[in-house]
Amino acid sequence: MIYYLTQNQGRIIGPISKLLGFIMHGIYELLSAVGIENIGVTIILFTLIVNLLMMPLTIRQQRFSKLQAKMNPELTAIRKKYEGRRDNASMYAQQEEMKQVYAKYGVSQMGSCLPLLVQLPILWALYRVIYAIPAYVTKVKRVFFPLAVGLLGVSGSAEFMQGLGGANMYLAQFQNEAFTEDQANEYAQNTYIDVLNRASTTDWDMIVEKYPEVDNGAEHVVTSETRAKVESMNSFLGMNIGDSPSYTITSNWSAGNYLMVLLGILIPVLAAATQWLNTKLMPQAAAASNDPNDPAARMANQMRTMNLFMPLMSAFICFSLPVGVGLYWIAGAVIRVVQQIFINRWIDKMDLEAMIEENQEKYKKKMEKKGERTQNMSQYASMNTRSLASYVNFSGTTLSQEEKDAALEKSRSYYDSGKARKDSLLAIANSVRAYEEKNNKPR
């Protein structure tokens, strides 16, 4: 098994990336089995599968938004009740009443945030896998591997590779890490593969010109042949998904290939448009107020701001990132739009009133049980050896004085033997007895 140092090694993102990488590896293997070895198609199918797996979180978030609309009048009434009162007692009382409303409707105060918090590391791991596909897909790595090993054995190649776009972060890290000889050799190979994977068309022109042929010790590698295989994997609608849209536009404009220029422009535009459409279809939980102490209102306001600026930021960022990243964003947004249409129809058909009544019944039973536990705890707290002796036996018959004394003596003997748990009711009762006897207090 190859030890990939180029995979994400984070405690949270790392394991998620490996799981998602396993899924992408499986997709590529299946496509390869039917003669399709294309990274663009793999990214689209990969995005589809991951979004389907995340659908339960999406449904939960949207159902919360629907319930939020029902809760807002009650939450607004509570805020008005405590309006202008900022003492600790009033603020605490307000929070407690709001908690009861959320509990009554069967949702959490942070119900809209939790799905997003769960999705965040998944989305970051998705980006990591797509940005470093050779680290997770074996067949893609094998295309780069012979050339990477050959270049590694050429004097001065490290300095040359470091001059390519996107290479500094890898080679600089390699120079600053401490490895054993075997680890260093393997990490160096993977580092070269990472750089080759990020290489643009211009970078490949320079590599082929500088190193037209290399010998990796096992075979003679022609650099142009490796480049052709990489371009075949990266080709999608005539574009190289390893190039950025800005490079696609400028390079094809000078060559007079205006169709490719149009495609280069469409990638960031579609990334922004599809994300905007996605947010418009999602039901948003409207903030009942701008109260900074209300986490739901604060989150709703932040979400509205993000929904306005994120599509524009996506378009701006897409211009400089590889087309493959933009393709992932577009595919994900389109898939979510289709999901939203069906989910919205399903939620609109749900009987929210029946759901609320069911949640209210559950809340009522929960509060009744909580009240019973509170009452029982109050009873236990007031017990001592004297009150224990006056209790009835399990059959419900009142104990005689002789039976009371015998039961009490039995409990004392068991406690004195050291077998009783220190946190048990018996131990607490006998501690009280010992204290009373020590201080000559009558029981």
N, C-alpha and C positions, 0 to 999 in steps of 0.2 A: 504494500500500500504506500503510495507516494505521500510524503509529508509536505503539505502545501503551506509554506510560510506566507504566501500571498493572500490566503484566505483571511477574512476578518477574525481576529483573535479576542474580541471583546467578550466579557462575561455574559452580556445580554444579547448583543447583536450577533456575536459569533455563532452560538448554537442555532439561532433562527436562520442565519445566512446559510449554514450547512444544511439545514432541513430544506430550505427553499432551493439551494443548489442541487440537492438530491432530486427534487422535482424537475428542475430544468434539465438536469442530466438525463433523466428518464424520457422527457419529451424529445430531446435531441436524438436519443437512441432510437425511439420509435419512428421519428421522421426519417432518420438515416436508413432504417430497415426498409422503407418504401422508396428510397432513392432521393429523398429531399434533405439535403444538408445545408440549411439556410438559417442563419441566426435571426433574421428579421421575422420569419414565420415562427421560429421557436419563441421569440419574445412575445408575440401576440398570443399564442396558445398558453404560454406560461402565465401571462397577465390574466387571461380568461379563467384559468383554473384557480389561481390565488384569490381572485375576486369572488369566485363562487364559494370558496372555502370561508371567506370573510363575510358572506351574506348574513349569517345570524347576527353579527355585530351591527350590520347596517339596519336590519329590521328592528333590532332592539332600540337603536338610536332614533329611528323614525317613529316608532310607537311611543317613545318617551315624548317626542315633540307633540304628538297628538294629545297625549294626556296633559302635557304642560299647558296647552290652550284651555283645557277644562279647569285646571287648577288656578289659573291666573286670577280670576275674580276673587277667590278666597284669599289668595296670597296678597292681593292688593288691599283687601279689607283689613288684613292683619297689619300691613305696613301703615295704613292710615290710622289705625288704632293707636300705634306707638309713634306716630309722626312727631318729631321734635323732641322726643325723650331719648336722651343718650346716656342716662345713668346705667350702671352695670346691671342692676336688677331688671330694668325695662328691656334692655337689649337681650338679656338672657331669656326673659319671658317671651319676647318676640321670636327668638330662634326656636324655643321649645314649641310654640304654637305652629310655627312653619314646619317643623319636623313632623308634627302630628298630621298636618295636611298631606305632606309627601307620603307618610306611612299609610294614611287612609286610602290614597290612590295606588298604593303598592309600588311606588317608585322611589329611587334614591335622590337626594338633593343634587348629587353630582351625576345623575343618570345620563346626561348628555355628554359629560366629560369622559366617563370611564371607557366607553367604546373607542373614543379618540385616543386615549392614553394607551389602550391595548394595541390599536392599529399603528401607532407611531413607530415603535421599534420594528414592526413587520414591514412597514413602508421603507424605512431606512435600510433594512436588510435586503429588501427587493432591489433597491438602488445599488447596493453593494454587489449583489450577484450579477446584475445586468452590466455593471461597469467593469467587472473582472470575470467575465464568462470563462476564460481558459482555466481559472483556478478551481472551477466547479464542474466543468464539462470536459471529460477526458478526451473525447475525440477532437475537440477544438484545440486542446493543449497539444495533442500529437502533431497537429499541422505546424505549429510554431517550434516544437521541441528540437528537431534536427538542426534548424538554422540557429536557434539560440545557443545550442551546445557548440556549434562551429564558430560562431562569433565570439563566444566566451574564450576560445583558445587563441584568438587573434590578438596580438599585441596592439594596444592603443584603442581597442574597440569600446572599452568602458567610457573613455573620454568622448569618443564619437557619439555613442548612444546617449550620453548625458546631455549632449547638445540638441537632441530631438525634443519636440514638443511633449510636455507631460512627463518627461523622464526624470527630472531632478528629484521629485518626491521619492522615487523608488531607489535610485542609486545613492542618494544622500543617506537614506535610512540604512541601506546595506553597509555603507562605510562606517556608520555609527553603532552598528550592532556587534555583539560579541557572540560568536558561534564556534562550535567545533569544526574541524576541517570538513567533515562530511556535510554538516548542516550548512556551512558557508557555501560549499559547492552547489548544493541543491537550491539554496536560497538565491544564489547568483543566477542559476538557470531560470528559475521562476521570475526573477527580476527582469531578465532580458525578455522573457515571454510577455510580461506585463507591458514593457515598453513597446514591443512589437505590436501588441494588441491595440495600443493607443495610437499607433503611428497613422498619420494622415497620408493622403496620396503623395503630397510633397515629401514627407519623411521617407516613404518607400522609394521614391525616385532617388533620394540621396543614398539610401542603403544599397540599392541595386548598383548605383554608380560606384560607390566606394568598395563594396564587397560583392562583386558579381558571382563569385564562387567561394565556398568555404569547405574545409574538410573537418568533420566532427569526430574522426577517428574510426568510425564504423562505416561511413558512406560519404560520397561526394555530393554536396548539396549545391544546387543552382538556385541562387537567391530569387531570380525572376519566377521560377516555378513555384516557390513558396508563396510569393506575392500573388500569383494567379489563383492559387487555392484560397488564400485569404480573401481576395476580392470576390471570388465566387460565393463564399460563405456570407460575406457582408453585403452582397448585392440585393437591393430591394427597390423595385420599381425603377431600376436603372441607376439608383443612387448607391454610393458606398456609405453604409451606416456608420463607418468609422470616421467619416468626415463630418465637420460641423456644417450647419446650413449656411453660415457666413462664407465658409470656404467654397461650398457648392455654388453659391451665387456668384462670387467674384471670379472663380476659375472658369465657370461656364459662360459668364457674360463676355469675357474677353475672347472666348472660342466661338461665340455666336450661337451657343446651344441654349436658346431661350426657354425651351420646355423644361430643362433641368433647373434653370434659374427660377421658374415658376414653382417647381416642386420644392426647391430650397426655401422659398418664401412661405409656401403653404405649411411646412412643418411647424414653425413657431406659431403661425396664425391659427392653425387647427388645434394646436396644444392649448392655446388660450381660449378659443371659442368652445371647444368641447368641455373644458373645465367650467367655464361660465355657465353653459347649458346644464351641466351636472348639478351645480349649486342652485340654479333656479328651480330645478325639479325637486330638490330635497326640501321637505317641510321643515321650516325653521321655527324653533320655539321662541316666540316673541317675548321680549323682556317686559314685565309688567311695570317696571320702574327703573330708574337709574340709580337706585340705592346701592352705594359701593359695598354695603355690608351683605348684600344678597348675592351669593355665588352664582345662582342660576341667571340672574339678570346680568351680572358682570360677564359671564361666559357667553350669553346670547349676544351682547353688544360686541364682544371680541370676535365672535363668529361672523357677524355681519360685516365687520371691517375686513376680516381675512377674505371673505367671499368676494369682496370688491377688488382687492389688490392682488390676490394670488394668481388669477388668470393673466393679469398684465405682467407680473413677475415671471410667470412661466414663459411667456413669449420672449421676454428680454433674455432670460437665461438660456433658452433653447438655441438662440443664435450662435452661442459660443460652445455649447456642449455637442458631443457626437449625435448624429441623426438617430442612432439607436435609442438614446435616452428620450428624445422627443417622440419617437415611435412608441415607446413604452407609455409615456404620458397620454398620448392620443388614444392608444388601444385601451388603456385603463379607463379613461373618461368615457369613451364610447360604450364600453361594457357596462359601466355604472349607470349611464343614461338609460340603457335598455333595462337594467335591473330596476331603476327608479320607476319607470313606467309601470312595470308589473307589480312592484311592491306597493306603489301608491294606489293602484286599483284594488289590491288585496286589502290594504289597510282601510280604504274608504268603505269597503264592504263589511268591515268588522263592526260588531255591536259594542261600541265603546261604553255605552251605558251599562250593559250587562257586565262588562269587564270591571268597571268601576264598582258596581254593586258587589261583585265577587271579592274584589280587593278590600272593600269596606268591611265585609263580613269576616274576612281573614284578620283584618286589623282589630276588629271587635273581640274576636276570640283570643288574639294575642294579648290584648290589654287585660282581658279577664284572667288569663293565666298569669300574667305579670302581677296582677293584684293579689291573686291567691298566693303566689310565691312570697310577695312582700308581707302578707299577713302571717304566713307560716314562719318566716324569718323573725318577725316581731315576737311571735310566741316562743320560738326557740331561744331567743336572746334573753327572755325573762325567766327562763327555767333555772332552778337551783336544786340541790338535793332535797329540800323540803317540799317543793312543788312536784318533783318527780314522784315522791312517795304517795302523793294523793291522786295520781293518775289511775285510770281504770286499766284492766288487762285487755288483751286483744279480743276476748270474747264479748267485751262490753259490760262485764259484771264488776261491780265495785269491790275492791280488795278489802279484806279484813285487816285489822291492825297487825295481826301476826304475819299475814302474807306480805304486808307492806314492809315490815321489819326484815323479813327473810329476803325479799327482793333487794332491799337496800343493802343488806349485808353481803349478798352475792355480788352486787355491782362493785362494792368496796373491795372485796377480795380479788375480783378480776382486775380492778384498776391497780391494786397494790402488787399484783403479780408482774406488772410491767408489760402486759400483752396489749393493753388498750392503746389505740392511736393517740398521739399527742393532740391532734386537731379534732378528735371526736367529741361528741356531746358529753359522753361519760367522763372524759378527761377534764373537760371544762367544769362540769358539775362538781367533781371531786376536788378540783383546785379551789373552787369556791368554799367547799366544806373544810378543806385544810386551812384556808385563810381564816374562816370563822372560828375554828377550834383554836388556832394559834392566838387569836386576839380575844379568846373567851367570849365570843358572841353567841348567844343562844340561837339555835336553829328552829 
